[in-house]
C-alpha cells in the first residue's frame, strides 16, 4: 500500500487503507464513542452514493466505459431502476459485477448531467487537463492521513465534483 504522495489507485484500495481521513475523523467531533462506533460499523453504500459514483465515472473517466444496460425486454421499476425480479437478473448482475448495471433511464440522466458539465465553459476548462480520482497519503503530526480528490487539474486546482 502507498505510504506518501499523490497516487492513482482504485477506490477500493484507497478505502481499505488504514490511514485516517476526514470522513473518519469528523465523527470524533461528536465524541470518541461515536468515532469508535463508526470505525467498527462502516456505513453501507446508499443508492445516492452509487449514483454519485456513476456520475464521477461518466464525467471524470469517460474512457473506462463502465456502464452496462439490461436486456431490452426486462422490467424497469416505477423508480427507473432495473427490477431484481427479472429472470436471470442474479446471473446477469454477477457477470457484470465489474461494471455499473444501470437502466436506460438512469444512463440517460447521467448522460444529460455529463453534457451539462461539458456545456459549462468554466467546468470544461477546469476538467480539460488533469487526473481523475487521485489519492494522497501523508503524515500529519505523526498520524498517517489520506485524502481522495475527484480531479487534480494541471493548473493545480483540486476539483470536488458533486451531483
C-alpha positions as CSV (number, residue, x, y, z in Angstrom):
1,X,0.0,0.0,0.0
2,X,1.2,3.5,-0.8
3,X,2.9,5.4,2.1
4,X,3.2,9.0,0.9
5,X,2.4,11.2,-2.1
6,X,-0.3,11.6,-4.8
7,X,-1.1,8.3,-6.5
8,X,-3.7,6.7,-8.8
9,X,-5.2,3.7,-7.1
10,X,-8.6,2.0,-7.3
11,X,-11.2,3.4,-4.8
12,X,-11.4,0.0,-3.1
13,X,-7.7,0.1,-2.3
14,X,-7.9,3.7,-1.0
15,X,-10.8,2.9,1.3
16,X,-9.1,-0.2,2.6
17,X,-6.0,1.8,3.6
18,X,-5.8,2.2,7.4
19,X,-4.8,5.9,7.4
20,X,-7.2,8.4,8.8
21,X,-9.4,10.5,6.6
22,X,-11.7,13.5,7.1
23,X,-14.8,11.2,6.7
24,X,-13.5,9.1,9.6
25,X,-12.2,11.9,11.8
26,X,-15.4,14.1,11.6
27,X,-17.1,11.6,14.0
28,X,-14.6,12.4,16.8
29,X,-16.0,15.9,16.8
30,X,-19.2,14.4,18.2
31,X,-17.5,12.1,20.7
32,X,-14.8,9.4,20.9
33,X,-17.5,6.8,21.3
34,X,-19.1,7.9,18.0
35,X,-15.7,7.7,16.3
36,X,-15.1,4.2,17.7
37,X,-18.6,3.1,16.6
38,X,-18.1,4.4,13.1
39,X,-14.7,2.6,12.8
40,X,-16.3,-0.6,13.8
41,X,-19.5,-0.2,11.8
42,X,-18.7,1.2,8.3
43,X,-21.8,2.7,6.6
44,X,-23.4,0.7,3.8
45,X,-23.4,2.2,0.3
46,X,-26.7,4.1,-0.4
47,X,-28.4,4.4,-3.8
48,X,-27.4,8.1,-3.7
49,X,-23.8,7.2,-3.1
50,X,-23.9,4.7,-6.0
51,X,-25.4,7.3,-8.3
52,X,-22.6,9.7,-7.3
53,X,-20.0,7.0,-8.2
54,X,-21.7,6.6,-11.6
55,X,-21.7,10.4,-12.2
56,X,-18.0,10.6,-11.3
57,X,-17.2,7.8,-13.8
58,X,-19.2,9.2,-16.7
59,X,-17.8,12.8,-16.2
60,X,-14.2,12.1,-15.0
61,X,-13.3,8.8,-16.5
62,X,-15.4,8.5,-19.7
63,X,-12.9,6.2,-21.5
64,X,-13.5,3.5,-18.9
65,X,-16.9,2.6,-20.4
66,X,-18.2,1.2,-17.1
67,X,-21.9,1.1,-17.9
68,X,-24.0,-1.9,-19.0
69,X,-27.7,-1.9,-19.8
70,X,-30.1,-4.8,-19.2
71,X,-31.8,-6.7,-22.0
72,X,-34.5,-4.7,-23.7
73,X,-37.4,-6.9,-22.5
74,X,-36.5,-6.6,-18.8
75,X,-38.9,-4.8,-16.4
76,X,-37.8,-1.5,-15.0
77,X,-39.4,-0.2,-11.8
78,X,-41.5,2.9,-11.5
79,X,-38.4,4.5,-9.9
80,X,-36.5,3.8,-13.1
81,X,-34.2,1.1,-11.8
82,X,-33.8,-2.5,-13.1
83,X,-36.2,-4.9,-11.4
84,X,-34.4,-7.6,-9.5
85,X,-37.3,-9.9,-10.3
86,X,-36.3,-10.2,-14.0
87,X,-35.5,-13.8,-14.9
88,X,-31.7,-14.2,-14.9
89,X,-31.1,-11.0,-13.0
90,X,-28.7,-12.5,-10.5
91,X,-26.6,-14.2,-13.2
92,X,-26.5,-11.0,-15.3
93,X,-25.5,-8.9,-12.3
94,X,-22.8,-11.4,-11.3
95,X,-21.4,-11.5,-14.9
96,X,-21.3,-7.7,-14.9
97,X,-20.1,-7.1,-11.3
98,X,-17.1,-5.0,-12.5
99,X,-19.5,-2.7,-14.4
100,X,-22.3,-0.3,-13.4
101,X,-25.6,-2.0,-14.1
102,X,-28.0,0.8,-15.0
103,X,-31.4,1.2,-16.6
104,X,-31.8,3.2,-19.8
105,X,-33.4,6.0,-17.8
106,X,-30.5,6.1,-15.3
107,X,-28.0,6.2,-18.2
108,X,-29.9,9.0,-19.9
109,X,-30.0,11.0,-16.7
110,X,-26.2,10.5,-16.2
111,X,-25.5,11.5,-19.9
112,X,-27.7,14.6,-19.5
113,X,-25.8,15.6,-16.4
114,X,-22.4,14.9,-18.1
115,X,-23.5,17.0,-21.0
116,X,-24.5,19.9,-18.7
117,X,-21.0,19.8,-17.2
118,X,-19.4,19.7,-20.7
119,X,-21.5,22.6,-21.9
120,X,-20.4,24.8,-19.0
121,X,-17.3,26.7,-20.1
122,X,-15.8,27.1,-16.6
123,X,-16.3,23.4,-15.7
124,X,-14.9,22.3,-19.1
125,X,-11.8,24.5,-18.6
126,X,-11.2,23.1,-15.1
127,X,-11.8,19.5,-16.1
128,X,-10.0,19.6,-19.5
129,X,-6.5,18.7,-18.3
130,X,-5.6,16.8,-15.2
131,X,-6.1,13.5,-13.5
132,X,-9.2,11.9,-12.0
133,X,-9.6,10.1,-8.7
134,X,-6.2,10.9,-7.2
135,X,-5.3,9.6,-3.7
136,X,-3.0,11.5,-1.3
137,X,-1.1,9.8,1.6
138,X,0.8,11.9,4.1
139,X,1.8,12.3,7.7
140,X,0.4,15.0,9.9
141,X,1.8,15.4,13.4
142,X,2.8,11.8,13.4
143,X,-0.6,10.5,12.2
144,X,-0.9,8.7,8.9
145,X,-3.5,10.5,6.8
146,X,-5.2,10.0,3.5
147,X,-7.4,12.1,1.1
148,X,-9.0,11.4,-2.2
149,X,-9.5,14.1,-4.8
150,X,-12.1,13.8,-7.6
151,X,-9.9,15.8,-10.0
152,X,-6.4,17.4,-9.8
153,X,-6.0,19.8,-12.7
154,X,-2.8,20.6,-14.5
155,X,-3.3,24.2,-13.2
156,X,-3.0,22.8,-9.6
157,X,-6.7,23.1,-8.8
158,X,-8.4,20.4,-6.8
159,X,-12.0,19.8,-8.0
160,X,-14.7,18.2,-6.0
161,X,-17.5,17.0,-8.3
162,X,-21.0,16.8,-6.8
163,X,-24.3,15.7,-8.2
